[in-house]
């Protein structure tokens, strides 16, 4: 691959031959794997279903966007907060939160379906009114604090899992830090996967891994279960749907990053409305099948930058590999043998990074917090998200009867208040600009 880096960018991978094309596709599967399978470990969802949804979602995204955008759609971490509220992991015999909440997970998936439909609404609004007019309602002063709150809400569960074995947790955490700071090439791109592997080897040496589940698992199986498919509850929908407001902004940033990497403005063509539509339909499909929400993956964008091979075909090949892997239950059983402490060590930094991304969102967009308007909006969002989540862990009840309960989570309340205050308070000077900027693909500014 080093030789390839010295060559010019390749937009048609077929000129390399079928063998190399398949290898490049497998490399993208490897890049997405660690983060994608971590989400079901943190939520209790099925690993095989998650891999299937990632593959199908990616292929659907490419179909909607005309096969023009080299993006892979894997599991979204932003929705972990919603899953933690609607379907929190249950305690095992040792008190660790490792038991999937199978009763409530389908309702959380129903919320994911609704969140994906919100993408469709945004796509339609952009088509009708233009991207700049719509984006004024979702500036970084709103989306940034929401992302910060998501990570902070998840923090206690990371500590709970770490407490089961702090040695393993710190090995996982330290490996991720070392790979991310001092790693080169693929090591720097895959810190989470390497962190899991290194700490898992340590767990093997320490005798902390139980292989019983692997032996009893089949080599082949259908990665879908009707009992795990989406069910719908208004409270779960109101809890999870607002998270899409933050992930849509994440989507825009990811498409901007891919544009800058390849030198093509995908926000202009095929258009942000079509990329949002593809991402939203992929998310709704995943939720309906019992999987986590999908999102465009930065890990695969990193591989694009490393290899300078920008043909979207390699992403579709990676999607096909993910689908094939989903039909092997033994693989899912092996992943589920990862000790809770390792999951805690990885999520320790991962949840913090979610909040840090929110901080970066407001910093890079130069949000002026000396402006009282911006300070008030951010303060209300953070206190609402964290305060209501603490005081009402099952959501603030709005209506309750024997047949129906309607409640709003702290995240939902924070998102609603942030959007309304941004629209009502004077001084909204945010401007989204997607004009051409040379070979960088696009320019976004305040």
C-alpha positions in Angstrom: 0.0 0.0 0.0 3.0 2.3 0.5 3.7 2.3 -3.2 0.1 3.2 -3.9 0.3 6.2 -1.6 3.0 7.6 -3.9 0.8 7.4 -6.9 -2.0 9.7 -8.0 -5.5 9.2 -6.8 -7.5 6.3 -8.3 -11.2 6.8 -9.0 -11.7 3.6 -11.0 -10.4 0.7 -8.9 -11.2 -1.9 -11.7 -7.9 -0.9 -13.3 -6.1 -2.6 -10.5 -7.6 -6.0 -11.2 -10.2 -8.1 -9.4 -7.9 -9.5 -6.8 -6.6 -6.2 -5.5 -10.1 -4.8 -5.7 -11.4 -7.5 -3.3 -8.5 -7.0 -0.9 -9.2 -3.2 -0.8 -12.8 -4.0 -0.1 -11.8 -6.3 2.7 -9.6 -3.6 4.2 -12.6 -1.3 4.5 -14.5 -4.2 6.3 -11.6 -4.4 8.7 -11.6 -0.7 9.3 -15.3 -0.5 10.2 -15.5 -3.8 12.2 -14.2 -2.7 15.6 -16.5 0.2 16.0 -19.5 -1.5 14.4 -19.5 -4.5 16.6 -18.8 -2.4 19.7 -22.3 -0.8 19.6 -24.2 -4.1 20.1 -21.8 -5.0 22.9 -22.8 -1.7 24.6 -26.5 -1.9 23.9 -27.3 -5.7 24.0 -28.3 -5.8 20.3 -27.3 -8.8 18.2 -23.9 -8.7 16.6 -24.9 -10.6 13.5 -28.0 -8.4 12.9 -25.8 -5.3 13.3 -23.3 -6.5 10.7 -26.2 -7.3 8.3 -27.7 -3.8 8.8 -24.4 -2.2 8.2 -24.0 -4.0 4.9 -27.5 -3.5 3.7 -27.6 0.1 4.8 -24.4 0.9 2.9 -25.7 -0.7 -0.3 -29.0 1.2 0.1 -27.1 4.5 0.6 -25.1 3.9 -2.5 -28.3 3.1 -4.5 -30.0 6.3 -3.3 -26.9 8.5 -4.0 -26.3 6.9 -7.4 -23.1 5.1 -6.3 -21.2 8.4 -6.3 -20.1 8.8 -2.6 -17.3 6.5 -1.2 -18.9 6.1 2.2 -19.5 3.1 4.5 -22.4 3.2 7.0 -21.8 1.5 10.3 -23.3 1.6 13.8 -23.8 5.0 15.2 -22.5 5.8 18.7 -24.6 8.9 19.0 -27.7 6.8 19.7 -26.2 5.0 22.7 -27.6 7.6 25.1 -31.1 6.9 23.7 -30.6 3.1 24.1 -29.3 3.7 27.6 -32.6 5.5 28.6 -35.1 3.3 26.7 -33.4 -0.1 27.1 -30.7 0.1 29.8 -28.5 -3.0 30.2 -29.5 -5.1 33.2 -27.2 -6.3 36.0 -25.8 -9.8 36.0 -25.0 -12.0 39.0 -21.9 -10.0 39.7 -23.7 -6.7 39.5 -22.2 -5.7 36.1 -24.5 -4.2 33.5 -24.0 -6.8 30.9 -27.5 -8.4 30.4 -29.4 -7.2 27.3 -32.8 -5.7 28.0 -34.6 -7.8 25.5 -38.0 -6.6 26.5 -37.3 -2.9 25.7 -34.7 -3.2 22.9 -37.3 -3.5 20.2 -38.9 -0.3 21.3 -35.6 1.5 21.2 -35.2 0.1 17.6 -38.6 1.6 16.9 -37.3 4.9 18.0 -34.4 4.5 15.6 -36.9 3.9 12.7 -38.6 7.2 13.6 -35.2 9.0 13.8 -34.4 7.8 10.3 -37.6 9.2 9.1 -36.5 12.6 10.5 -33.7 12.5 8.0 -36.2 12.2 5.2 -38.0 15.3 6.5 -34.8 17.2 6.5 -33.9 16.0 3.0 -37.3 17.1 1.8 -36.9 20.6 3.4 -33.5 21.0 1.8 -34.9 20.1 -1.6 -37.8 22.5 -1.1 -36.1 25.5 0.5 -32.3 25.0 0.0 -29.6 23.9 2.4 -28.6 27.4 3.7 -32.1 28.4 4.8 -32.7 25.1 6.7 -29.3 25.0 8.4 -30.0 28.3 10.2 -32.3 26.3 12.6 -29.5 23.9 13.4 -26.3 25.9 14.2 -23.4 24.5 16.2 -24.5 26.4 19.3 -27.5 23.9 19.3 -26.0 20.7 18.0 -22.6 21.0 19.8 -24.1 21.0 23.3 -26.5 18.2 22.4 -23.5 16.0 21.4 -21.6 17.0 24.6 -24.6 15.9 26.6 -24.9 12.5 24.9 -21.4 11.6 26.0 -21.8 12.8 29.5 -25.1 10.9 30.0 -23.3 7.7 29.1 -20.3 8.2 31.4 -21.7 6.4 34.5 -22.2 3.1 32.5 -18.5 3.2 31.4 -17.4 3.5 35.0 -19.7 0.7 36.1 -18.2 -1.7 33.6 -14.6 -0.7 34.3 -15.2 -1.4 38.0 -15.5 -5.1 37.3 -11.8 -5.3 36.5 -9.8 -2.0 36.4 -6.6 -3.7 35.2 -8.3 -4.9 31.9 -10.1 -1.6 31.6 -6.9 0.4 31.9 -5.1 -1.9 29.4 -7.8 -1.3 26.8 -7.9 2.4 27.5 -4.1 2.8 27.4 -3.8 0.8 24.1 -6.4 3.1 22.5 -4.5 6.2 23.7 -1.1 4.9 22.5 -2.4 3.9 19.1 -4.2 7.1 18.6 -1.3 9.4 19.6 1.8 7.5 18.5 0.4 5.1 15.9 1.2 5.3 12.2 -0.8 4.3 9.2 -3.5 1.7 9.9 -2.6 1.5 13.6 -3.7 5.1 14.0 -6.9 4.5 12.0 -7.9 1.4 14.0 -7.2 2.2 17.7 -10.5 0.8 19.0 -10.1 -2.5 17.3 -6.5 -2.8 18.4 -7.4 -1.8 21.9 -10.0 -4.6 22.0 -7.5 -7.2 20.6 -4.7 -6.3 23.0 -6.9 -6.2 26.1 -8.6 -9.5 25.1 -5.2 -11.2 24.8 -4.5 -9.9 28.3 -7.8 -11.3 29.5 -6.9 -14.7 28.0 -3.6 -14.7 29.8 -5.4 -13.8 33.1 -8.1 -16.5 32.5 -11.0 -14.0 32.4 -12.6 -15.4 29.2 -15.4 -18.0 29.0 -15.5 -19.9 25.7 -18.7 -21.9 26.5 -20.9 -19.8 24.2 -18.6 -20.2 21.2 -18.7 -24.0 21.4 -22.5 -24.1 21.4 -22.9 -21.5 18.6 -23.6 -22.6 15.0 -21.3 -21.8 12.1 -24.3 -20.7 10.0 -27.5 -19.0 11.0 -30.0 -16.4 9.9 -29.0 -13.0 11.4 -32.6 -11.9 12.0 -35.2 -12.6 14.7 -38.8 -11.5 14.6 -38.8 -11.0 18.3 -36.0 -8.4 18.1 -37.5 -6.4 15.3 -38.8 -2.9 15.9 -41.8 -2.2 18.1 -43.2 1.3 18.6 -43.9 3.3 21.7 -44.5 7.0 21.7 -42.2 7.6 24.7 -39.3 5.7 23.1 -39.8 7.6 19.9 -39.8 11.0 21.7 -36.6 9.9 23.5 -34.6 8.7 20.5 -35.9 10.7 17.6 -34.3 14.1 18.7 -30.9 12.5 18.6 -31.2 12.6 14.8 -30.8 16.4 15.0 -27.2 15.9 16.2 -26.4 13.0 13.9 -27.6 14.9 10.9 -25.0 17.5 11.7 -22.5 14.7 12.1 -23.6 13.4 8.7 -22.9 16.8 7.1 -19.5 16.9 8.7 -18.7 13.4 7.4 -19.8 14.2 3.9 -17.7 17.3 4.1 -14.7 15.3 5.2 -15.1 12.8 2.4 -15.5 15.7 -0.1 -12.2 17.2 1.2 -10.5 13.9 1.0 -11.5 13.0 -2.6 -11.5 16.6 -3.9 -15.2 16.3 -5.0 -18.1 18.3 -3.5 -20.7 15.6 -2.6 -22.8 18.2 -0.9 -23.4 19.7 -4.3 -23.6 16.4 -6.3 -25.3 14.1 -5.7 -26.5 16.7 -3.1 -26.9 16.8 0.7 -30.6 16.0 0.3 -29.8 12.7 -1.3 -27.0 11.7 1.1 -29.3 12.5 4.0 -32.1 10.5 2.4 -29.8 7.5 1.9 -28.5 7.7 5.5 -32.0 8.1 6.9 -33.5 5.2 4.9 -30.5 3.0 6.0 -31.1 4.0 9.6 -34.8 3.2 9.5 -34.1 -0.1 7.8 -31.6 -1.0 10.5 -34.0 -0.1 13.3 -36.8 -2.1 11.7 -34.7 -5.2 11.5 -33.5 -4.9 15.1 -30.2 -3.2 14.6 -28.6 0.1 15.7 -28.8 3.4 13.7 -26.4 3.7 10.9 -24.0 6.6 10.2 -21.2 7.4 7.7 -17.9 6.1 9.1 -14.9 8.3 9.6 -12.7 5.2 10.0 -13.3 4.4 6.3 -12.7 8.0 5.3 -9.3 7.6 7.0 -8.6 4.5 4.8 -9.5 6.6 1.7 -6.9 9.2 2.7 -4.3 6.5 3.4 -4.8 4.5 0.1 -5.9 7.4 -2.2 -8.3 5.0 -3.9 -11.6 6.8 -4.0 -13.8 4.4 -6.1 -17.1 3.9 -4.2 -17.0 0.3 -5.4 -14.6 -0.7 -2.6 -17.3 0.4 -0.1 -19.9 -1.8 -1.7 -17.5 -4.7 -1.6 -16.9 -4.1 2.1 -20.7 -4.1 2.6 -21.0 -7.5 0.9 -18.3 -8.9 3.2 -20.2 -7.5 6.2 -23.4 -9.2 5.1 -21.5 -12.6 4.6 -20.0 -12.3 8.1 -23.5 -11.7 9.6 -24.5 -15.3 8.7 -21.9 -16.7 11.1 -23.4 -16.9 14.7 -20.1 -18.3 16.0 -18.5 -15.0 15.2 -21.1 -13.1 17.2 -20.6 -15.6 20.1 -16.9 -15.0 20.0 -17.4 -11.2 20.2 -19.8 -11.6 23.2 -17.0 -13.3 25.2 -15.2 -9.9 25.5 -15.2 -9.1 29.3 -17.3 -6.2 30.5 -14.2 -4.5 31.8 -12.8 -4.3 28.3 -16.0 -2.8 27.0 -15.9 -0.4 29.9 -12.3 0.7 29.1 -13.1 1.3 25.5 -16.3 3.1 26.3 -14.4 5.2 28.9 -12.6 7.1 26.2 -15.3 6.6 23.6 -18.0 8.4 25.5 -15.6 11.1 26.4 -14.7 11.5 22.8 -18.4 11.9 21.9 -18.5 14.9 24.2 -15.2 16.1 22.9 -16.6 16.0 19.4 -19.3 18.3 20.6 -16.7 20.7 22.0 -14.8 20.6 18.7 -18.1 21.3 16.9 -18.5 24.7 18.7 -14.8 25.5 18.6 -14.2 24.9 14.9 -17.3 26.9 14.0 -16.1 29.7 16.3 -19.2 29.9 18.4 -18.9 33.1 20.4 -19.7 32.4 24.1 -19.0 36.0 25.1 -22.4 36.5 23.4 -25.1 36.1 26.1 -27.5 34.6 23.5 -25.2 31.7 22.7 -24.2 31.2 26.3 -27.9 30.9 27.4 -28.8 28.4 24.7 -25.9 26.2 25.5 -26.6 26.4 29.2 -30.2 25.5 28.9 -29.4 22.5 26.6 -26.8 21.1 29.0 -28.8 21.5 32.2 -31.9 20.2 30.6 -30.2 17.1 29.1 -28.3 16.1 32.3 -30.7 17.4 34.9 -33.9 15.9 33.5 -32.1 12.6 32.8 -30.9 12.5 36.4 -34.2 13.5 38.0 -36.4 11.5 35.6 -34.3 8.5 34.3 -37.4 7.1 32.6 -38.4 10.4 31.1 -40.5 13.4 32.2 -44.1 12.1 32.2 -46.4 14.2 30.0 -49.4 11.8 30.0 -50.1 8.6 31.8 -53.0 6.1 31.7 -53.5 2.4 32.0 -53.0 2.0 28.3 -50.5 4.7 27.4 -47.6 6.6 28.9 -46.0 9.5 27.1 -42.7 11.0 28.5 -39.8 13.1 27.3 -36.2 12.3 28.0 -33.7 14.9 29.0 -32.1 14.7 25.5 -35.5 15.3 23.8 -36.3 18.3 26.1 -32.8 19.7 25.5 -33.1 19.4 21.7 -36.6 21.0 21.6 -35.6 23.9 23.9 -32.3 24.5 22.0 -34.0 24.7 18.6 -36.9 26.9 19.9 -34.6 29.3 21.7 -32.3 29.6 18.7 -35.2 30.4 16.5 -36.8 32.9 18.9 -33.8 34.8 20.4 -32.4 37.6 18.3 -28.9 37.5 16.8 -28.9 34.2 14.9 -26.0 35.0 12.5 -25.0 31.4 11.5 -24.4 30.9 7.8 -23.9 27.5 6.1 -21.9 28.0 2.9 -21.4 25.1 0.5 -19.8 27.0 -2.4 -16.9 25.5 -4.2 -13.4 26.0 -2.8 -10.8 24.7 -5.2 -9.9 21.1 -4.8 -11.0 21.0 -1.1 -14.5 20.2 -2.2 -16.4 22.7 -0.1 -16.3 25.5 2.4 -18.3 25.8 5.6 -18.2 29.0 7.6 -19.9 31.1 10.3 
